Amino acid sequence: MHTTSTQSRLSLYLKLVRFDRPIGTLLLLWPTLWGLWIASQGLPDWGILIVFVLGTLLMRSAGCAINDYADRDFDRHVKRTETRPLAAQLIAPKEALLVAAVLALVALALVIAFLNTMALKLSVVAAALAASYPFAKRFFVIPQAYLGLAFGFGIPMAFAAATNHVPAMAWWLLAANAFWTIAYDTEYAMVDRDDDLKIGIRTSAILFARFDVAAVMLCYLLALVILAGIGKVCGLGWAYWLGLVTATAIALYHYSLIRHREREKCFKAFLHNNWFGAAVFAGIALDYAMRSSASS
């Protein structure tokens, strides 16, 4: 009986941290990999790479637990979130906080053990952003921008870990990620807009109102323009530009999904952003791999 109970509790914790929904981890991981590959000129230290992959998974999971703790009184009134463990009162709020704390401490231990002091200092900022984001929806009119900073802070951390320096390039890459995040998280917010209006949550979908689709596409455009500028400065070749062209085509496909504001299609567009991030990374990785092959 005790084993069954333990397995049931573990299942609830895994659901709490969205272990069955890796999209959030991927959206957090892609920009981190953009930064790490550019910072290391396509040859990242494998130990650092493993730390960032594990850290991304741990911090995204911790963020989900904190998010559900912050939204526990709201989620039960939203159809899409009413079955979450905290909203359904299947676990206690203190359990969610404990899960988040354990995951964050493990991530911190990885940073302390394997990364340099500058990366450690930036990780504190990253953790503060991740922990405070769920509460930003109470007072920040466009919390998606706040999420963009939280989801992109692995970029300056990656530069710090790889080079012990955070150049302007890292902050521009963070800005590109912030605009991309606003785009895809607005698509996500369009799914819940009616419920969010009822319960008083602030989102970009509510702020942009009837200009929501235009705002999403503008944010995609700004992200791509900044990424193009970065490619120019870094002297990246055709493989990178092919990646950006692919990402542009993906963004246009998302327009076809969200233009009529249908819930299911907006959610499909949000999920599909994994391929936008992957396309940009593939362009970066392939370009540096080709350079390395040519020089050897």
C-alpha positions as CSV (number, residue, x, y, z in Angstrom):
1,M,0.0,0.0,0.0
2,H,2.9,2.3,0.9
3,T,4.6,1.6,-2.4
4,T,1.4,2.4,-4.4
5,S,0.9,5.6,-2.4
6,T,4.5,6.7,-3.0
7,Q,4.2,6.0,-6.8
8,S,1.0,8.0,-6.9
9,R,2.6,10.9,-5.1
10,L,5.6,10.8,-7.5
11,S,3.2,10.7,-10.4
12,L,1.5,13.9,-9.1
13,Y,4.9,15.6,-8.7
14,L,5.9,14.7,-12.2
15,K,2.6,16.2,-13.5
16,L,3.2,19.3,-11.3
17,V,6.6,19.9,-13.1
18,R,5.1,19.1,-16.5
19,F,7.4,16.2,-17.1
20,D,4.9,14.9,-19.6
21,R,5.0,18.2,-21.5
22,P,8.6,18.9,-22.6
23,I,7.7,21.9,-24.8
24,G,8.6,24.4,-22.0
25,T,12.0,22.8,-21.5
26,L,12.7,22.9,-25.2
27,L,11.7,26.6,-25.5
28,L,14.0,27.3,-22.6
29,L,16.8,25.1,-24.0
30,W,17.0,26.4,-27.6
31,P,18.1,30.0,-26.9
32,T,20.6,28.7,-24.3
33,L,22.1,26.5,-27.0
34,W,22.2,29.4,-29.4
35,G,24.2,31.4,-26.9
36,L,26.5,28.5,-25.9
37,W,27.3,27.6,-29.6
38,I,28.1,31.2,-30.5
39,A,30.1,31.8,-27.4
40,S,32.2,28.7,-27.9
41,Q,32.5,29.2,-31.7
42,G,30.6,25.9,-32.2
43,L,32.9,23.9,-30.0
44,P,31.3,23.9,-26.5
45,D,32.9,22.1,-23.6
46,W,30.8,18.9,-23.2
47,G,30.8,19.2,-19.4
48,I,29.4,22.7,-19.6
49,L,26.8,21.6,-22.2
50,I,25.6,18.8,-19.9
51,V,25.3,21.2,-17.0
52,F,23.2,23.6,-19.1
53,V,20.9,20.9,-20.4
54,L,20.3,19.4,-16.9
55,G,20.0,22.9,-15.4
56,T,17.4,23.9,-18.0
57,L,15.3,20.8,-17.2
58,L,15.6,21.4,-13.5
59,M,14.8,25.1,-13.5
60,R,11.9,24.8,-15.9
61,S,10.5,22.1,-13.6
62,A,11.0,24.3,-10.6
63,G,9.4,27.2,-12.4
64,C,6.3,25.1,-13.2
65,A,5.9,24.2,-9.5
66,I,6.2,27.8,-8.4
67,N,3.9,28.9,-11.2
68,D,1.2,26.4,-10.0
69,Y,1.7,27.6,-6.4
70,A,1.2,31.2,-7.4
71,D,-1.8,30.4,-9.6
72,R,-3.4,27.7,-7.4
73,D,-6.5,29.9,-6.8
74,F,-6.8,30.9,-10.4
75,D,-6.1,27.6,-12.2
76,R,-9.2,25.9,-10.9
77,H,-11.4,28.5,-12.8
78,V,-9.6,27.9,-16.1
79,K,-10.7,24.8,-18.1
80,R,-7.2,24.0,-19.4
81,T,-5.6,24.1,-15.9
82,E,-8.3,22.9,-13.6
83,T,-6.9,19.4,-13.4
84,R,-3.4,20.4,-12.4
85,P,-2.5,18.7,-9.1
86,L,-2.5,21.9,-7.0
87,A,-5.7,23.3,-8.6
88,A,-7.4,20.0,-8.1
89,Q,-6.1,20.0,-4.5
90,L,-4.4,16.6,-4.9
91,I,-1.2,18.0,-3.3
92,A,-0.7,20.7,-0.7
93,P,0.8,24.1,-1.6
94,K,3.8,23.4,0.7
95,E,4.6,20.3,-1.3
96,A,4.9,22.4,-4.5
97,L,7.2,24.8,-2.8
98,L,9.3,21.9,-1.5
99,V,9.6,20.3,-4.9
100,A,10.6,23.7,-6.4
101,A,13.2,24.2,-3.7
102,V,14.8,20.8,-4.1
103,L,15.0,21.1,-7.9
104,A,16.5,24.7,-7.7
105,L,19.0,23.5,-5.1
106,V,20.2,20.7,-7.4
107,A,20.5,23.1,-10.3
108,L,22.5,25.5,-8.0
109,A,24.8,22.6,-6.9
110,L,25.5,21.9,-10.6
111,V,26.5,25.5,-11.3
112,I,28.7,25.7,-8.1
113,A,30.4,22.4,-8.9
114,F,31.1,22.9,-12.6
115,L,30.7,26.5,-13.8
116,N,32.8,29.7,-13.1
117,T,32.0,32.5,-10.6
118,M,30.6,34.8,-13.2
119,A,28.1,32.1,-14.4
120,L,27.2,31.5,-10.7
121,K,26.4,35.1,-10.1
122,L,24.2,35.3,-13.2
123,S,22.5,32.1,-12.1
124,V,21.3,33.9,-9.0
125,V,19.6,36.5,-11.3
126,A,18.2,33.8,-13.5
127,A,16.7,32.0,-10.4
128,A,15.2,35.3,-9.2
129,L,13.6,35.9,-12.5
130,A,12.2,32.4,-12.7
131,A,10.8,32.5,-9.2
132,S,9.2,36.0,-9.6
133,Y,7.7,35.5,-13.0
134,P,4.5,33.7,-11.8
135,F,3.7,36.8,-9.7
136,A,4.4,39.3,-12.5
137,K,1.0,38.5,-13.9
138,R,-0.5,40.4,-11.0
139,F,1.1,43.7,-11.8
140,F,3.0,43.6,-15.1
141,V,0.8,44.5,-18.1
142,I,2.9,42.3,-20.4
143,P,4.3,39.4,-18.3
144,Q,5.3,37.7,-21.6
145,A,8.2,40.2,-21.8
146,Y,9.2,39.3,-18.2
147,L,9.1,35.6,-19.2
148,G,11.3,36.4,-22.2
149,L,14.0,37.6,-19.8
150,A,13.6,34.6,-17.6
151,F,13.6,32.1,-20.4
152,G,16.6,33.8,-22.1
153,F,18.9,34.3,-19.1
154,G,20.7,31.1,-20.0
155,I,22.2,33.1,-22.9
156,P,24.4,35.4,-20.8
157,M,25.1,32.5,-18.5
158,A,26.3,30.5,-21.4
159,F,28.7,33.2,-22.6
160,A,30.0,33.6,-19.0
161,A,30.6,29.9,-18.6
162,A,32.3,29.6,-22.0
163,T,34.4,32.8,-22.1
164,N,34.1,34.3,-18.6
165,H,32.8,37.4,-20.4
166,V,29.3,38.6,-21.4
167,P,29.7,40.8,-24.5
168,A,27.0,43.0,-26.1
169,M,26.3,40.1,-28.5
170,A,24.8,38.1,-25.6
171,W,22.4,40.8,-24.6
172,W,21.2,41.3,-28.2
173,L,20.7,37.5,-28.4
174,L,18.7,37.8,-25.2
175,A,16.6,40.6,-26.8
176,A,15.9,38.4,-29.8
177,N,14.7,35.6,-27.5
178,A,12.5,38.1,-25.6
179,F,10.7,39.1,-28.7
180,W,10.3,35.5,-29.8
181,T,9.0,34.6,-26.3
182,I,6.4,37.4,-26.5
183,A,5.3,36.0,-29.8
184,Y,4.8,32.4,-28.8
185,D,3.5,33.1,-25.3
186,T,0.9,35.6,-26.7
187,E,-0.3,32.7,-28.9
188,Y,-0.5,30.7,-25.7
189,A,-2.3,33.5,-23.9
190,M,-4.8,33.8,-26.7
191,V,-6.0,30.3,-25.8
192,D,-7.0,31.4,-22.2
193,R,-8.0,35.0,-22.9
194,D,-11.7,34.6,-22.0
195,D,-10.8,32.9,-18.7
196,D,-8.0,35.3,-17.9
197,L,-10.4,38.3,-18.4
198,K,-12.8,36.8,-15.9
199,I,-10.2,36.1,-13.2
200,G,-8.1,39.2,-13.6
201,I,-4.8,37.8,-14.9
202,R,-2.9,40.2,-17.1
203,T,-1.5,38.9,-20.4
204,S,-0.2,40.3,-23.7
205,A,-3.2,38.8,-25.5
206,I,-5.5,41.0,-23.3
207,L,-3.2,44.0,-23.7
208,F,-2.9,43.8,-27.5
209,A,-6.6,43.0,-27.8
210,R,-7.7,43.1,-31.5
211,F,-4.1,43.8,-32.5
212,D,-2.9,40.5,-31.0
213,V,-2.2,38.8,-34.3
214,A,-0.3,41.8,-35.6
215,A,1.7,42.1,-32.4
216,V,2.7,38.4,-32.6
217,M,3.9,38.8,-36.1
218,L,5.8,42.0,-35.3
219,C,7.6,40.2,-32.4
220,Y,8.6,37.4,-34.7
221,L,9.9,40.0,-37.2
222,L,11.9,41.8,-34.5
223,A,13.4,38.6,-33.3
224,L,14.4,37.6,-36.8
225,V,15.9,41.0,-37.6
226,I,18.0,40.9,-34.5
227,L,19.1,37.3,-35.3
228,A,20.0,38.5,-38.8
229,G,22.1,41.3,-37.3
230,I,23.9,38.8,-35.1
231,G,24.6,36.6,-38.0
232,K,26.1,39.5,-39.9
233,V,28.3,40.6,-37.0
234,C,29.5,37.0,-36.4
235,G,30.1,36.5,-40.1
236,L,27.9,33.4,-40.2
237,G,27.4,31.7,-43.6
238,W,24.6,30.3,-45.7
239,A,23.7,27.5,-43.3
240,Y,22.8,30.1,-40.7
241,W,20.8,32.1,-43.2
242,L,19.0,28.9,-44.3
243,G,18.1,28.4,-40.6
244,L,16.6,31.9,-40.4
245,V,14.7,31.5,-43.6
246,T,13.3,28.3,-42.2
247,A,12.3,30.0,-39.0
248,T,10.7,32.8,-41.0
249,A,8.6,30.2,-42.9
250,I,7.6,28.7,-39.6
251,A,6.5,32.1,-38.3
252,L,4.4,32.6,-41.4
253,Y,2.8,29.2,-40.8
254,H,1.9,30.3,-37.3
255,Y,0.2,33.3,-38.8
256,S,-2.0,30.9,-40.8
257,L,-2.9,29.2,-37.5
258,I,-3.7,32.2,-35.3
259,R,-5.2,34.6,-37.8
260,H,-8.8,33.5,-36.8
261,R,-8.0,33.2,-33.1
262,E,-9.3,29.7,-32.8
263,R,-8.2,28.2,-29.4
264,E,-7.0,24.9,-30.7
265,K,-5.0,26.4,-33.6
266,C,-3.5,29.1,-31.3
267,F,-2.3,26.3,-29.0
268,K,-0.9,24.3,-31.9
269,A,1.0,27.4,-33.0
270,F,2.5,27.8,-29.5
271,L,3.6,24.1,-29.4
272,H,5.1,24.4,-32.9
273,N,7.5,27.1,-31.8
274,N,9.9,24.3,-30.8
275,W,10.7,24.1,-34.5
276,F,11.4,27.8,-34.7
277,G,14.0,27.5,-32.0
278,A,15.4,24.3,-33.5
279,A,15.7,25.9,-37.0
280,V,17.8,28.7,-35.6
281,F,20.0,26.4,-33.6
282,A,20.4,24.0,-36.6
283,G,21.6,27.0,-38.7
284,I,24.1,28.0,-36.0
285,A,25.4,24.5,-35.3
286,L,25.7,23.6,-39.0
287,D,27.5,26.8,-39.9
288,Y,30.1,26.3,-37.1
289,A,30.5,22.6,-37.9
290,M,31.2,23.5,-41.6
291,R,33.8,26.1,-40.5
292,S,35.5,23.6,-38.2
293,S,35.6,21.0,-41.0
294,A,37.0,23.4,-43.5
295,S,39.8,24.5,-41.2
296,S,40.9,21.0,-40.2
